Amino acid sequence: MNAFLKKYFFYILRWQLSTPLLTFLYILLAGFKQLEMVIIANFIGALFFFWIDKYIFTGELCEQWEVREKIVCVDCGKKARGYRLVKTKNYDRADDINPEFRCEECSIKKFNDVKKKNGF
């Protein structure tokens, strides 16, 4: 399953998890007025689901890229918008002191090489 579909699947699953949580809070907060109950339940849900959303959108389920304008590609020497893969499963160059930027074509080639090498 590709990374986008994985994120999408976990995002849908995350929304389904909100149903039992909100049901529990509805029972727990039964003495409150409806508006107060909704505000409190949404606040508690946000405290809980922030961490799940953070993982879905920045965790191992997706790649992190850095983009810079007007670079010289380290592979082909072309002057263009530059891309570099910063982090993905089994690959982390977040602390790289000499990051290498590539044009779009070379970046795609490099990304495919990393995918093959790291088995994802």
N, C-alpha and C positions, 0 to 999 in steps of 0.2 A: 504494500500500500504506500503510495507516495506521501510526502510530508504534509501537503495541503489536506489530503483526505484524512490523514491521521488527526490533524488539528481540528478539522471539522467534526469528525466523529467524537473526539473528546469534548469539544465544545457543546455538542448536542447532549452527550451524556451528563455534562456538568449542569445543564439546564434541567435535566430530569432529576438530578439530585436535589434541586431546590424544592421540589414538590414535597418530599417527606419532611424537610427542614421547616418549610413554611406551615405545613400541617401541624407539626409539633408545636411551633410557636403560636399558632392560632388557638390550640387547646390551652397552652400555657398562659396566654394573654387574654383569655375569654372575658375577664372583667373589664377590659378597656373598651373605649369607644372604637368604632371601626377605623377612623382616620389615625388615631393614636396607635392602634394595633398594626396598621400597614406601615407606618413610619418606623416603629420599633422593629418589626419583622424585616423590613428592607435594610435597616442599619445592621442588624445582626447577620443577615445574609451577606451583606457587603463585606463584613469583617471575615466571614468564613470563605466566601468565594473569590475574594481578591487573590488569595494564594493559589487557588486552582487556575484561575485565569492567567496569572503571572507565569505559571509553569507551562500552560498550553501555548502562550504566545512568545515566551522567551526561553523556555527550557529546552530539553533535548529533542523536542518534537519539531523544531524549526531551525533553520540556518540563521546566523547573524552575519550581516555583510556591512562593509564600510565603503562609502562611495566618495570620491573626490573629483573635482573638476580639473581639467587641464593637467593630466599626468603624462608621463612617457611610459608606455607599456614595457615592462621588464622582459617580455618575451619577443615582441616584434618591433619595438621601438616607435610605434605609432603614437602620435600625440592625440589624446582623446579623453573622454570621461573615464575615470579609473575605478575598478572594482577590486575588492579583495574579500575572500571568505575569511571571516574572523573565527567563527565557531560553529561546529555541528557535531554530530555523534562521532566520537573517537577522534576529534580534530579540534584543537584549541590553539589559536595564535593570538589571543587577546593581549598577551604581554610581549608580543614581538617588538623589539626595539627598532628593527629595520623592516617595516612592512613592505611587501611587494604588491604594487598595483598593476592591473592588467586592463587592456581594452576589453570591450564586451566579448568579442570573439575568443580571445585568449583566455578570458576568465571562465567562459563556459567550458572550454577544453580542460582547463585546470580543475574545475569543479568535478567534471566527469571522471578525471583521473583520481581525484581524492575519493570519490564515491566507490570506484572499483577497488582501490587500495584498502579502504576501510570497511568494505563489505556492507554498504547500505544503499 
